[in-house]
């Protein structure tokens, strides 16, 4: 890859290059801010759930940086696809695992138990 400007990318319409750059820059800023918030939250809570979410936010930030690097020709398209789709899968697994670990298996049982104790005078 010998180009260094997103405006010289063969697969990108030059009219859409500014839009792509704006979206990528906003994604990098937004996901980096969220990742920093995740670090602060994890440092306060120190739980596995907060660690998992912080890792997911870090992967999202890294994913955005990879996209920006691809637009500037620093990351080859093959690597871009391998990393981003691999991160998509990893993010999905981590989020599902965090949800799985987050509480009781059946919330309706807990609700039924609360209502049965409150209506004992029937």
C-alpha positions, 0 to 999 in steps of 0.5 A: 500500500503506497498511498497515504491519503484517503482521497487516493484510495481506489475503492473509495469514491472521492466524494465520500472520502470526507464522510468516511473520514468524519465517521472514522474520526468520530468513532475513534474519539467516541469509542476511546472516551467510552473505553476511558469511562470503562476503565474508571468504572472498572477501577471503582467496582473491580468486578468481572462484569466491569472488566468484561465490558471494559475489554469490549470497549477497548476492542471497539476503540481498537477496531475504530483505530484499525478502520482509520489506519486502513483509510490512510493505507497503514493497515492492509485491507486483508488485515483490516477484515481479519481483525475487525471480524475477529473483534466482532466475534470476540465482542459478541462472545464477551457481551453474551458471557457478561449477560450470562454471568449477570444474574439469576437464570429466571427473573420471573421466579424472583418476581413470583417469590416477592409477590407470594411473600407479600400476599400471605394474608389471603 
